[in-house]
């Protein structure tokens, strides 16, 4: 089945919500995953990508937080939970999904921050991800 870009966007949408829920509840990833799978319409969401984002972000969490730390102005755990979930997801995509242009990753993260985050949260996310992208994707950013 060929997925549309909007299906991938919705996968990110749900992944941020699931990561946020995990951060706030501490529930088992499998439980959160199952809860989302029950509600997601597989005809409108790229479910395999949702699963890859959720599992990948949480599996690589400590590495992602280490990658973000030099570019944030406080401890990772002190960042607003929504912005933290968006940053972690975007860092995962920048690091592990070289097939997705860094500008797309950043743009998608900004849109998620605008939808779910605080009023100016997207500005913070943008500032951090611009710096992170230069380190994670130096050749791509330069060209």
Residue, then its C-alpha position, 0 to 999 in steps of 0.5 A: x500500500x502506498x502512503x501519502x505524505x499526509x499519512x506520514x504526517x498523521x503518524x508523527x501526530x500520533x507518535x508525539x501524542x504517544x511519546x507525551x503520554x509515555x513521558x507523563x504516565x510512565x506506562x509500558x510502551x506496549x500498552x500505549x502502543x496498543x491503545x493508539x493502534x486501536x484508535x488509528x485509522x490505518x487507511x489514513x495513517x502510516x501505522x508502520x511509521x507511527x510504530x517506528x517513530x514511537x519505538x525508535x524514539x523511546x529505544x534511543x531516548x538516552x542517546x537522543x537526549x545526549x544529542x539535544x543537551x548541548x543545544x538546550x538551555x535547561x535539563x531535558x526533563x525541565x523542557x515543557x513535555x510537549x516540546x520535549x516529545x517533539x524534540x525527541x521525535x525530530x532528533x530521532x528522525x534526524x539521526x535515524x531517517x536519513x531518507x527524510x530531508x532535514x528541512x522536512x523533519x524540522x518543518x514537521x516538528x514545528x507544525x507539531x509544536x504549533x498544534x500541541x505546544x505552548x504559544x511560542x513553543x515552536x520558536x524554541x523547537x526551531x532554535x534547538x533543531x536548527x542547531x541539532x541539524x547542523x551537527x547531525x546532518x552537516x553535509x545536507x545542511x551545508x548544501 
